[in-house]
Amino acid sequence: MADPRGFLKHTHRETPQRRPVDLRLRDWKEVYEDFSHETLQNQAARCMDCGIPFCHNGCPLGNLIPEWNDLVFRDRWRDSIERLHATNNFPEFTGRLCPAPCEASCVLGINQDPVTIKQVEVEIIDNAFKEGWVVPLPPDRLTGKKVAVVGSGPAGLAAAQQLTRAGHDVTVFERADRIGGLLRYGIPEFKMEKRHIDRRLEQMAAEGTKFQTGVNVGVDLTVEQMRSDFDAVVLAGGATDARDLPIPGRELDGIHQAMEFLPWANRVQLGDSVVGEDGQPPITAKGKRVVIIGGGDTGADCLGTSHRQGAASVHQFEIMPRPPETRADTTPWPTYPLMYRVSSAHEEGGERVFSVNTEEFIGKDGHVVALKVNEVEMKAGKFEKVEGSDFELEADLVLLAMGFVGPEKSGLINNLRVELTDRGNVKRDDDFQTSVPGVFVAGDMGRGQSLIVWAIAEGRAAAAGVDKYLMGHSALPAPIRPTAAPQR
């Protein structure tokens, strides 16, 4: 298991350095410097012979983490990518975007800094692409069965790749103009350059997966036509119904959902011509006083994007109190810890404001000019206003980054008439099949807003369910069941 004494020799956790702030704000490239193989192998050596690798439990994909740590330590890079791909279709995505619950459950993390699992993962796949080891894996035989995958985010792409390799004729439908879902238009370029998506799509296309963009299934392609043309359907459209803030002044111009704002920046980096009369994208932070409501990852994405667009100032509001600097007692090992984190975007500037609630948007001539805000504190599980804490904050642009409440119901879901859970997600059985025979669901559309590792794991599991439905049995791995963990 790597070096049995490695965690004693290499006591310090090392991760790549971030590029200097003043340098990285001038471009949209990923923020991290290169990481040497020698340093990475020392970090992989910290993986303990722990007996029970709790990192497996922390990862929904069931990644064989100790195995590929050991292989990297022994300089067996080609073997390491084989073990990594055995459980994860897209480690180049998860290695950049996953918050690494595996590291939170690392046994070494009980009393030391955990192993840099996520960094080992991304270095394995990047090295594999560099060496030309990531090649198309077309099926040995074709089944003659046709499957439609609706949505091209990580869940849809994982399901599509698994089903294509099982020999089915798979078509992925995407309503946007490019494949990738939130990976393409929700994740900023500085967190994951879109070349990583494109090179994986080349592999998938060479394997036989077909892609159709600009198709809103349920509108452009009717449900009846889709059911007639395909033997099975996988719903993987995500949880795209954004949580709103229905307070006085919400109708004012200058107030936008995060996913109304973020895609424009990505389109600019992709070379699209997306300019208004002023030569700027329709929604831009340039020269504006920006307020972001929501303290999660999407809020941080808006923060980093606003910095690069040249915002005059940025405030990020969070209604929850500031988390503790170290793991909270309420989230003991091996659970994912509640603690204060500083992302690369936070490091770049802006002011984070905790325990605040926005009561009203104030406008002038139909445009937002300020927010009326007050401090709050938690009492008996409810937020209560702190008397005398009212203040106003000037703003030209307000971005709502408060998460998503579930999948959009109009069009596809309503027309299919699938049953929903009490939370408004698509209901499914242990094989990920909905109440409509032959229609399956994977990812956020059935689970609710969650992590990329859950999306890929569900895509793989749903593919096994589809294969079993079509063929009577399946050799595809099904790493999880919908009841494996509570919905987020």
C-alpha positions as CSV (number, residue, x, y, z in Angstrom):
1,M,0.0,0.0,0.0
2,A,2.4,2.6,-1.3
3,D,5.2,3.1,1.4
4,P,4.0,1.6,4.7
5,R,6.0,4.4,6.5
6,G,5.2,7.1,3.9
7,F,2.9,9.1,6.2
8,L,5.7,9.2,8.8
9,K,8.3,10.4,6.3
10,H,6.1,12.9,4.5
11,T,4.1,14.5,7.2
12,H,3.1,17.6,5.3
13,R,0.3,17.7,2.8
14,E,1.4,19.5,-0.4
15,T,-0.9,20.7,-3.2
16,P,-0.1,22.8,-6.3
17,Q,0.5,26.5,-5.8
18,R,-2.0,28.9,-7.2
19,R,-0.7,31.4,-9.8
20,P,-0.3,34.9,-8.4
21,V,-3.6,36.7,-8.1
22,D,-2.5,39.8,-10.2
23,L,-1.4,37.4,-12.9
24,R,-4.3,35.0,-13.1
25,L,-6.9,37.9,-13.0
26,R,-5.6,38.9,-16.4
27,D,-6.7,35.7,-18.1
28,W,-9.3,32.9,-17.7
29,K,-6.8,30.0,-17.5
30,E,-6.9,27.5,-14.7
31,V,-5.4,28.9,-11.5
32,Y,-3.0,26.1,-10.5
33,E,0.7,25.8,-11.3
34,D,2.2,22.5,-12.5
35,F,2.9,19.8,-9.9
36,S,6.0,17.7,-10.3
37,H,5.7,13.9,-10.5
38,E,8.2,13.5,-7.7
39,T,6.3,15.6,-5.3
40,L,3.1,13.9,-6.3
41,Q,4.6,10.5,-5.6
42,N,5.7,11.6,-2.2
43,Q,2.1,12.6,-1.5
44,A,0.8,9.3,-2.8
45,A,3.2,7.6,-0.4
46,R,1.3,9.1,2.5
47,C,-1.6,6.7,1.7
48,M,-1.6,4.4,4.8
49,D,-2.0,0.7,5.1
50,C,-5.1,1.6,7.0
51,G,-7.0,-1.7,6.9
52,I,-10.4,-0.2,6.1
53,P,-10.1,2.6,3.5
54,F,-12.8,4.9,4.5
55,C,-12.1,7.0,1.4
56,H,-14.0,4.3,-0.5
57,N,-17.1,5.1,1.5
58,G,-16.6,8.8,1.1
59,C,-16.6,8.5,-2.7
60,P,-19.9,7.6,-4.4
61,L,-18.0,6.2,-7.3
62,G,-16.2,3.7,-5.2
63,N,-12.9,4.8,-6.6
64,L,-10.0,2.4,-5.9
65,I,-8.0,5.1,-4.2
66,P,-5.4,3.1,-2.3
67,E,-4.7,1.1,-5.4
68,W,-3.9,4.0,-7.7
69,N,-2.0,5.8,-4.9
70,D,0.2,2.7,-4.7
71,L,0.7,2.5,-8.5
72,V,1.6,6.2,-8.7
73,F,4.1,5.8,-5.9
74,R,5.7,2.9,-7.8
75,D,5.8,4.9,-11.0
76,R,3.3,2.6,-12.7
77,W,1.3,5.4,-14.4
78,R,-0.3,3.3,-17.1
79,D,-1.7,0.8,-14.6
80,S,-2.9,3.7,-12.4
81,I,-5.2,5.1,-15.2
82,E,-6.6,1.6,-15.8
83,R,-7.6,1.4,-12.1
84,L,-9.0,5.0,-12.1
85,H,-11.0,4.5,-15.3
86,A,-12.4,1.3,-13.8
87,T,-14.8,3.3,-11.6
88,N,-14.7,6.9,-13.0
89,N,-15.5,7.8,-16.6
90,F,-14.3,11.4,-16.3
91,P,-11.5,11.8,-13.6
92,E,-10.4,15.0,-15.4
93,F,-13.7,16.5,-14.4
94,T,-13.9,15.2,-10.8
95,G,-10.2,15.9,-10.2
96,R,-10.9,19.6,-10.8
97,L,-14.5,20.1,-9.6
98,C,-15.3,17.6,-6.8
99,P,-15.0,18.9,-3.2
100,A,-13.3,15.6,-2.4
101,P,-15.4,13.9,0.2
102,C,-12.9,11.1,-0.1
103,E,-10.3,13.3,1.5
104,A,-12.7,14.2,4.3
105,S,-13.0,10.5,5.2
106,C,-9.3,9.6,4.8
107,V,-8.0,7.7,7.8
108,L,-4.9,9.8,7.9
109,G,-7.2,12.8,8.3
110,I,-8.1,11.8,11.8
111,N,-5.0,13.4,13.3
112,Q,-3.1,14.8,10.3
113,D,-3.8,16.5,7.0
114,P,-5.4,13.9,4.7
115,V,-3.8,12.4,1.6
116,T,-4.0,14.7,-1.5
117,I,-6.3,12.2,-3.2
118,K,-7.9,14.7,-5.6
119,Q,-4.5,15.9,-6.9
120,V,-3.3,12.4,-7.5
121,E,-6.4,11.7,-9.5
122,V,-6.2,14.7,-11.8
123,E,-2.4,14.1,-12.4
124,I,-3.1,10.5,-13.4
125,I,-5.7,11.4,-16.0
126,D,-3.7,14.4,-17.3
127,N,-0.6,12.3,-17.7
128,A,-2.7,9.6,-19.4
129,F,-4.0,12.1,-22.0
130,K,-0.5,13.4,-22.5
131,E,0.9,9.9,-23.1
132,G,-1.9,9.0,-25.5
133,W,-3.3,6.2,-23.3
134,V,-6.9,7.5,-23.4
135,V,-8.2,5.9,-26.6
136,P,-11.7,5.1,-27.9
137,L,-13.1,1.8,-26.6
138,P,-15.8,0.9,-29.1
139,P,-18.1,-2.1,-28.3
140,D,-17.2,-5.6,-29.7
141,R,-20.8,-6.1,-30.8
142,L,-23.9,-4.1,-31.3
143,T,-27.2,-5.0,-29.7
144,G,-29.5,-3.2,-32.2
145,K,-31.2,-1.3,-29.2
146,K,-31.5,2.5,-29.3
147,V,-31.2,4.7,-26.2
148,A,-31.9,8.4,-25.9
149,V,-30.0,10.3,-23.2
150,V,-31.6,13.7,-22.4
151,G,-29.0,16.1,-21.0
152,S,-25.3,16.2,-21.6
153,G,-23.9,17.0,-18.1
154,P,-21.8,14.5,-16.2
155,A,-24.7,12.1,-15.4
156,G,-25.8,12.0,-19.0
157,L,-22.4,11.7,-20.5
158,A,-21.5,8.9,-18.0
159,A,-24.7,7.0,-18.9
160,A,-24.1,7.5,-22.6
161,Q,-20.5,6.2,-22.5
162,Q,-21.4,3.1,-20.5
163,L,-24.3,2.3,-22.8
164,T,-22.4,2.8,-25.9
165,R,-19.6,0.5,-24.7
166,A,-22.3,-2.1,-23.9
167,G,-23.2,-2.1,-27.6
168,H,-26.3,0.1,-27.7
169,D,-27.0,2.9,-30.2
170,V,-26.9,6.0,-28.0
171,T,-27.9,9.5,-28.9
172,V,-27.4,12.4,-26.4
173,F,-29.8,15.3,-26.8
174,E,-28.8,18.8,-25.5
175,R,-30.9,21.9,-25.7
176,A,-27.9,24.2,-25.6
177,D,-25.7,24.8,-28.7
178,R,-22.8,22.8,-27.3
179,I,-22.5,19.5,-25.3
180,G,-21.5,19.6,-21.7
181,G,-24.4,21.0,-19.6
182,L,-23.3,22.9,-16.6
183,L,-19.7,21.7,-17.2
184,R,-19.8,23.8,-20.4
185,Y,-21.8,26.9,-19.4
186,G,-21.9,26.8,-15.6
187,I,-18.4,26.1,-14.6
188,P,-16.0,29.0,-15.3
189,E,-13.0,28.5,-17.5
190,F,-10.6,29.3,-14.6
191,K,-12.0,26.2,-12.7
192,M,-12.0,23.9,-15.7
193,E,-10.8,24.8,-19.2
194,K,-13.3,23.5,-21.7
195,R,-10.6,21.7,-23.7
196,H,-11.0,18.9,-21.1
197,I,-14.6,18.4,-22.2
198,D,-13.8,18.6,-25.9
199,R,-11.1,15.9,-25.8
200,R,-13.4,13.5,-23.9
201,L,-16.2,14.1,-26.4
202,E,-13.8,13.2,-29.2
203,Q,-13.3,9.8,-27.5
204,M,-17.0,9.3,-27.0
205,A,-17.8,10.2,-30.6
206,A,-15.1,7.8,-31.8
207,E,-16.7,5.0,-29.7
208,G,-20.1,5.6,-31.4
209,T,-22.0,7.9,-29.2
210,K,-24.1,10.5,-31.2
211,F,-24.7,14.0,-30.1
212,Q,-27.5,16.4,-31.1
213,T,-27.5,19.9,-29.8
214,G,-30.1,22.6,-29.9
215,V,-32.9,20.1,-29.3
216,N,-35.2,20.8,-26.4
217,V,-36.8,17.4,-25.8
218,G,-40.5,17.7,-25.0
219,V,-40.7,20.8,-27.2
220,D,-38.6,20.5,-30.3
221,L,-38.7,16.7,-30.1
222,T,-42.0,15.4,-28.8
223,V,-42.1,12.8,-26.0
224,E,-44.2,10.6,-28.3
225,Q,-41.7,10.7,-31.1
226,M,-38.8,10.1,-28.7
227,R,-40.5,7.0,-27.2
228,S,-41.3,5.8,-30.7
229,D,-37.7,6.2,-32.0
230,F,-35.9,4.8,-29.0
231,D,-36.1,1.6,-26.9
232,A,-35.2,3.3,-23.7
233,V,-34.7,6.9,-22.4
234,V,-32.4,8.3,-19.7
235,L,-33.4,11.6,-18.2
236,A,-30.3,13.5,-17.1
237,G,-31.4,17.1,-17.5
238,G,-30.2,18.3,-14.1
239,A,-31.9,20.4,-11.4
240,T,-32.1,23.6,-13.3
241,D,-35.0,25.3,-11.5
242,A,-33.1,28.0,-9.6
243,R,-34.1,29.1,-6.1
244,D,-35.5,32.7,-6.3
245,L,-35.6,35.5,-3.8
246,P,-39.2,36.9,-4.0
247,I,-38.8,40.1,-1.9
248,P,-39.9,43.7,-2.7
249,G,-37.9,45.0,-5.7
250,R,-37.2,41.7,-7.3
251,E,-38.6,42.9,-10.6
252,L,-35.9,45.5,-11.0
253,D,-33.3,45.4,-13.8
254,G,-29.9,44.3,-12.8
255,I,-31.0,41.3,-10.7
256,H,-30.1,38.0,-12.2
257,Q,-29.8,34.3,-11.4
258,A,-26.3,33.0,-11.4
259,M,-27.0,30.8,-14.4
260,E,-28.2,33.9,-16.4
261,F,-24.8,35.5,-15.7
262,L,-22.2,32.8,-15.9
263,P,-22.8,31.4,-19.4
264,W,-21.9,34.7,-21.1
265,A,-18.4,34.6,-19.7
266,N,-17.9,31.1,-21.0
267,R,-19.2,31.9,-24.4
268,V,-16.7,34.8,-24.7
269,Q,-13.9,32.4,-23.9
270,L,-15.3,30.0,-26.5
271,G,-15.0,32.7,-29.1
272,D,-18.7,33.5,-29.5
273,S,-19.8,37.0,-30.5
274,V,-21.9,37.9,-27.5
275,V,-21.9,41.7,-27.3
276,G,-24.6,44.3,-26.8
277,E,-24.8,47.8,-28.1
278,D,-22.0,48.8,-25.6
279,G,-19.7,46.1,-26.9
280,Q,-20.0,44.1,-23.7
281,P,-21.8,40.8,-23.0
282,P,-25.5,41.3,-22.1
283,I,-24.8,40.7,-18.4
284,T,-21.3,41.8,-17.2
285,A,-19.8,42.9,-14.0
286,K,-17.4,45.4,-15.6
287,G,-17.2,48.6,-13.6
288,K,-20.2,47.6,-11.4
289,R,-20.8,47.3,-7.7
290,V,-21.7,43.6,-7.5
291,V,-23.5,41.8,-4.7
292,I,-23.7,38.0,-4.8
293,I,-26.4,36.4,-2.6
294,G,-25.3,32.9,-1.8
295,G,-22.1,31.7,-0.2
296,G,-21.6,28.3,-2.0
297,D,-19.6,27.2,-5.0
298,T,-21.9,28.9,-7.5
299,G,-21.4,32.2,-5.6
300,A,-17.7,31.7,-5.7
301,D,-17.9,31.1,-9.5
302,C,-19.8,34.4,-9.8
303,L,-17.1,36.0,-7.6
304,G,-14.2,34.9,-9.7
305,T,-16.0,35.8,-12.9
306,S,-16.8,39.3,-11.6
307,H,-13.1,39.8,-10.7
308,R,-12.0,38.9,-14.2
309,Q,-14.6,41.1,-15.8
310,G,-13.4,44.1,-13.8
311,A,-16.0,44.7,-11.2
312,A,-15.7,47.9,-9.2
313,S,-16.4,46.0,-6.0
314,V,-17.9,42.6,-4.9
315,H,-19.7,41.6,-1.8
316,Q,-20.8,38.0,-1.2
317,F,-23.7,37.5,1.2
318,E,-24.4,34.3,3.2
319,I,-27.3,33.9,5.6
320,M,-25.5,31.3,7.6
321,P,-22.9,32.2,10.2
322,R,-19.3,32.0,9.4
323,P,-18.1,28.4,9.8
324,P,-15.3,27.5,12.2
325,E,-11.7,27.4,11.0
326,T,-11.4,23.7,11.8
327,R,-13.8,20.7,11.5
328,A,-17.0,21.4,13.4
329,D,-18.0,19.1,16.2
330,T,-21.3,18.5,14.3
331,T,-19.4,17.0,11.4
332,P,-16.9,14.5,12.9
333,W,-14.6,12.3,10.9
334,P,-15.4,10.6,8.5
335,T,-18.3,13.0,7.5
336,Y,-17.7,15.9,5.2
337,P,-16.6,18.7,7.5
338,L,-18.3,22.0,8.1
339,M,-15.5,24.5,8.2
340,Y,-14.4,27.8,6.7
341,R,-12.9,27.5,3.3
342,V,-11.1,30.0,1.0
343,S,-11.5,29.2,-2.7
344,S,-9.2,30.7,-5.3
345,A,-12.0,33.2,-6.1
346,H,-12.2,34.3,-2.4
347,E,-8.4,34.7,-2.4
348,E,-8.7,37.2,-5.3
349,G,-10.7,39.8,-3.5
350,G,-14.2,40.8,-2.6
351,E,-15.8,40.9,0.9
352,R,-17.6,37.9,2.4
353,V,-20.4,38.9,4.7
354,F,-22.0,36.2,6.9
355,S,-25.2,36.1,8.9
356,V,-27.0,38.6,6.7
357,N,-30.5,38.6,5.1
358,T,-31.6,40.8,2.2
359,E,-35.1,42.3,2.9
360,E,-35.6,44.5,-0.1
361,F,-34.1,45.6,-3.4
362,I,-34.1,49.3,-3.8
363,G,-34.4,50.8,-7.3
364,K,-34.2,54.0,-9.3
365,D,-35.6,54.4,-12.7
366,G,-36.4,50.7,-12.8
367,H,-32.8,49.5,-12.0
368,V,-31.4,48.2,-8.8
369,V,-29.2,50.7,-6.9
370,A,-29.0,49.2,-3.4
371,L,-30.0,46.4,-1.1
372,K,-31.7,46.8,2.3
373,V,-30.0,44.2,4.6
374,N,-30.0,43.2,8.2
375,E,-28.0,40.8,10.4
376,V,-29.6,37.5,11.6
377,E,-28.8,34.9,14.2
378,M,-30.0,31.4,14.6
379,K,-32.4,30.7,17.4
380,A,-34.2,27.4,17.9
381,G,-33.4,26.4,14.3
382,K,-34.8,29.6,12.8
383,F,-33.2,32.8,11.6
384,E,-34.2,35.9,13.7
385,K,-33.4,39.5,12.8
386,V,-30.9,41.3,15.0
387,E,-32.6,44.5,16.0
388,G,-30.8,47.6,15.1
389,S,-28.6,45.9,12.5
390,D,-30.3,47.3,9.4
391,F,-28.0,48.8,6.7
392,E,-28.0,49.5,3.0
393,L,-25.4,48.5,0.4
394,E,-25.2,50.1,-3.0
395,A,-25.3,47.8,-5.9
396,D,-25.5,47.9,-9.7
397,L,-25.6,44.1,-10.3
398,V,-27.1,41.5,-8.0
399,L,-26.5,37.8,-8.6
400,L,-28.7,35.2,-7.0
401,A,-26.6,32.1,-6.3
402,M,-28.8,30.3,-3.8
403,G,-28.9,26.8,-5.3
404,F,-31.6,24.9,-7.2
405,V,-34.9,23.5,-6.1
406,G,-35.2,20.7,-8.6
407,P,-35.7,19.9,-12.3
408,E,-37.9,22.1,-14.5
409,K,-41.3,20.5,-14.8
410,S,-42.7,22.2,-18.0
411,G,-42.2,20.3,-21.2
412,L,-40.4,17.0,-20.8
413,I,-41.3,15.9,-17.3
414,N,-44.9,17.0,-17.5
415,N,-45.4,15.5,-20.9
416,L,-43.8,12.2,-19.8
417,R,-46.1,12.1,-16.7
418,V,-43.4,10.5,-14.5
419,E,-44.1,10.4,-10.8
420,L,-42.3,12.9,-8.6
421,T,-41.0,12.7,-5.0
422,D,-42.4,15.0,-2.3
423,R,-39.4,17.2,-3.1
424,G,-40.3,17.6,-6.7
425,N,-37.6,15.3,-8.1
426,V,-38.2,12.5,-10.5
427,K,-39.0,9.3,-8.6
428,R,-37.1,6.1,-9.5
429,D,-36.7,2.5,-8.3
430,D,-33.5,0.7,-7.4
431,D,-32.6,0.3,-11.1
432,F,-33.1,4.1,-11.6
433,Q,-36.3,3.4,-13.7
434,T,-39.1,6.0,-13.3
435,S,-42.8,5.2,-13.0
436,V,-42.9,5.1,-16.8
437,P,-41.5,1.7,-18.1
438,G,-38.3,2.2,-20.2
439,V,-37.7,5.7,-18.9
440,F,-34.8,6.1,-16.4
441,V,-33.4,9.0,-14.5
442,A,-29.9,9.9,-13.3
443,G,-28.2,12.7,-11.6
444,D,-29.7,15.9,-10.2
445,M,-33.0,15.4,-12.0
446,G,-33.8,12.5,-9.7
447,R,-31.5,13.2,-6.8
448,G,-31.8,16.9,-6.4
449,Q,-28.8,19.3,-6.5
450,S,-25.7,17.4,-5.6
451,L,-22.1,16.8,-6.4
452,I,-20.4,15.8,-9.7
453,V,-19.3,12.5,-8.3
454,W,-22.9,11.6,-7.4
455,A,-23.9,12.6,-11.0
456,I,-21.3,10.3,-12.6
457,A,-22.0,7.5,-10.2
458,E,-25.8,7.7,-10.9
459,G,-25.1,7.9,-14.7
460,R,-23.1,4.6,-14.4
461,A,-25.8,3.0,-12.3
462,A,-28.6,4.1,-14.5
463,A,-26.8,2.7,-17.5
464,A,-26.7,-0.7,-15.8
465,G,-30.4,-0.4,-15.2
466,V,-31.1,0.4,-18.8
467,D,-28.9,-2.4,-20.0
468,K,-30.7,-4.9,-17.8
469,Y,-34.1,-3.6,-19.0
470,L,-33.1,-4.0,-22.6
471,M,-31.1,-7.3,-22.4
472,G,-32.5,-9.0,-19.4
473,H,-29.2,-8.9,-17.6
474,S,-26.2,-6.5,-17.4
475,A,-22.4,-6.7,-16.8
476,L,-22.2,-3.0,-16.4
477,P,-21.2,-1.8,-12.9
478,A,-23.9,-0.2,-10.7
479,P,-21.9,1.5,-7.9
480,I,-24.9,2.9,-6.1
481,R,-28.6,2.7,-5.6
482,P,-30.9,5.7,-5.2
483,T,-31.3,4.8,-1.5
484,A,-27.6,4.7,-0.8
485,A,-27.5,8.1,0.7
486,P,-30.0,10.9,1.5
487,Q,-30.7,13.4,-1.2
488,R,-28.8,16.7,-0.8
